[in-house]
């Protein structure tokens, strides 16, 4: 039996107090979610708005310190649900989405979530994220027009490349633009990410154990 509490303590010891563990809770069953909550985990990352609504809507307001972060791609037609549910959206990657989020705030009256911009550091056509070249324009627009905070950057390095250069690039970009949050690193490389400047690591399998097929 995978012990989520023991796994969490091990991960926290590896990343240190400066780094926040984001439990990547996509497709986890209720037993594992409750085990993580019982172990003290309060920051969770979700990939899909619909799944997050089903998993967390009934828990909102009942768990002190709960923080939900959207770590998967966001379609513009889900903007209203996203601003109403998440404290942080990590995957802003285009101005069209920024405009949809601003419109969603006006319609719902929700408090503006904090934003991170996802950067496609590997220029992968199948992956979300703004290119390094287009980052300045998107960041300028977000800082000018978003009524909340734009805190940092997020990346998912290509699976077939070493992660370190991508983490180093994201840290360089964050420093250049005065951004303080760096969401990078997953189950296979969270320790490396924490050493290279990550402030948030998104960990699923290493925390929850392998999902049953």
C-alpha positions in Angstrom: 0.0 0.0 0.0 1.4 3.4 -1.1 1.6 5.7 2.0 0.7 9.2 0.8 1.7 10.8 4.1 5.2 9.2 4.0 5.6 10.1 0.3 4.6 13.7 1.1 7.1 14.0 3.9 9.8 12.6 1.7 9.1 15.1 -1.1 8.9 18.0 1.3 12.3 17.0 2.7 13.8 16.9 -0.8 12.4 20.3 -2.0 12.9 22.3 1.2 10.8 24.9 2.9 11.2 27.5 0.2 9.3 25.3 -2.4 5.6 24.6 -2.4 4.3 21.1 -3.2 1.4 21.2 -5.6 -0.4 17.9 -5.5 -1.4 17.1 -9.1 -4.7 15.5 -8.3 -6.1 14.7 -11.8 -7.9 11.4 -12.0 -7.2 10.5 -8.3 -9.9 8.7 -6.5 -11.6 10.1 -3.3 -9.6 7.8 -1.0 -6.3 9.3 -2.2 -7.6 12.9 -2.1 -8.8 12.4 1.5 -5.5 10.7 2.4 -3.6 13.7 1.1 -5.8 16.1 2.9 -5.4 14.1 6.1 -1.6 14.3 5.7 -1.8 18.1 5.7 -1.7 18.8 1.9 -3.6 21.9 1.0 -2.4 23.0 -2.4 -3.8 21.0 -5.3 -3.3 21.3 -9.1 -6.0 20.2 -11.5 -5.8 19.7 -15.3 -9.4 20.1 -16.2 -12.1 22.5 -15.0 -14.9 19.9 -15.1 -12.9 17.4 -13.0 -11.9 20.1 -10.5 -15.6 21.1 -10.1 -16.6 17.6 -9.4 -13.8 17.0 -6.9 -13.6 20.3 -5.1 -16.9 22.2 -5.3 -18.3 20.4 -2.2 -15.1 20.9 -0.3 -14.8 24.7 -0.9 -15.2 26.7 2.3 -14.9 23.6 4.4 -11.1 23.1 4.4 -8.9 25.9 5.8 -6.1 26.9 3.6 -7.2 25.0 0.5 -5.7 26.4 -2.7 -6.7 25.2 -6.1 -4.4 25.8 -9.1 -5.3 25.1 -12.7 -2.2 23.4 -14.2 -3.8 22.2 -17.5 -4.8 23.9 -20.7 -7.8 26.2 -20.4 -10.3 26.7 -23.3 -11.9 30.2 -23.5 -15.4 28.7 -23.1 -14.4 27.5 -19.6 -13.2 30.9 -18.4 -16.2 31.6 -16.2 -16.0 28.3 -14.4 -12.2 28.8 -14.0 -12.2 32.2 -12.4 -15.0 31.1 -10.0 -13.1 27.9 -8.9 -9.4 28.5 -8.9 -7.2 30.7 -6.8 -4.4 30.5 -9.4 -4.4 29.8 -13.1 -1.0 28.7 -14.2 -1.7 28.3 -17.9 -2.3 31.7 -19.5 -0.7 31.4 -22.9 -2.4 33.7 -25.3 -4.1 37.1 -25.3 -7.4 35.7 -26.5 -7.6 33.7 -23.3 -6.6 36.8 -21.2 -9.5 38.7 -22.8 -11.9 35.8 -22.0 -10.8 35.7 -18.4 -11.3 39.4 -18.0 -14.8 39.1 -19.6 -15.5 36.2 -17.2 -14.7 38.3 -14.2 -17.0 41.0 -15.3 -19.8 38.5 -15.8 -19.4 36.4 -12.7 -18.2 39.0 -10.2 -15.5 36.6 -9.0 -12.4 37.7 -7.3 -9.5 37.7 -9.9 -7.3 34.6 -9.5 -3.6 35.1 -9.6 -2.0 34.2 -13.0 1.1 32.5 -14.2 2.0 32.5 -17.9 2.9 29.1 -19.4 6.0 29.2 -21.6 6.5 26.7 -24.3 10.3 26.4 -23.7 10.7 23.6 -26.2 8.6 25.2 -29.0 6.5 22.1 -29.2 3.6 22.6 -31.6 1.4 20.1 -29.8 1.9 21.7 -26.4 0.3 24.8 -24.9 2.4 27.8 -23.8 3.5 31.1 -25.3 6.8 31.1 -27.2 9.8 32.8 -25.5 9.7 35.4 -28.3 6.0 36.3 -27.7 6.2 36.2 -23.9 7.0 40.0 -23.5 3.9 41.1 -25.4 1.6 38.7 -23.5 3.1 39.7 -20.1 2.8 43.4 -20.9 -0.9 42.9 -21.8 -1.6 40.9 -18.7 0.1 43.3 -16.4 -1.8 46.2 -18.0 -5.2 44.7 -18.1 -5.6 41.9 -15.6 -7.2 43.3 -12.4 -5.4 40.7 -10.2 -1.8 39.7 -9.9 0.5 38.2 -12.5 3.0 36.3 -10.4 5.2 34.1 -12.5 5.9 31.5 -15.2 5.2 27.8 -15.7 6.7 25.3 -18.1 6.5 21.6 -19.1 9.8 20.6 -20.6 9.8 18.2 -23.6 9.7 14.6 -22.5 12.6 13.6 -24.7 15.0 16.4 -23.6 16.9 17.0 -20.4 14.8 19.2 -18.2 17.6 21.3 -16.6 18.1 23.7 -19.6 14.4 24.4 -19.7 14.2 25.1 -16.0 17.2 27.4 -16.2 15.6 29.3 -19.1 12.4 29.8 -17.2 14.3 31.1 -14.2 16.3 33.5 -16.4 13.0 34.8 -17.9 11.4 35.2 -14.5 14.4 37.2 -13.3 14.4 39.3 -16.4 10.8 40.3 -16.0 10.6 40.5 -12.2 8.4 37.5 -11.6 8.6 35.6 -8.4 6.8 32.3 -8.9 8.2 29.5 -11.0 6.0 26.4 -11.4 8.2 23.7 -12.9 9.1 20.1 -12.1 6.9 17.0 -11.9 7.3 13.6 -10.3 10.4 12.7 -12.3 12.3 15.9 -11.8 10.8 17.9 -8.9 14.1 17.8 -6.9 16.0 19.2 -9.9 13.5 21.9 -10.4 13.6 23.0 -6.8 17.4 23.3 -7.0 17.2 25.4 -10.2 14.9 28.0 -8.8 11.4 26.5 -8.9 9.0 27.8 -6.2 6.2 25.3 -7.0 6.5 21.7 -8.1 3.5 19.8 -9.5 3.7 16.2 -8.3 1.3 13.4 -9.0 2.6 9.9 -9.1 5.4 10.4 -6.6 2.9 11.6 -4.1 -0.2 9.5 -4.8 1.4 6.4 -6.2 0.7 4.9 -9.6 -2.9 4.9 -10.7 -4.6 1.6 -11.3 -5.3 0.8 -14.9 
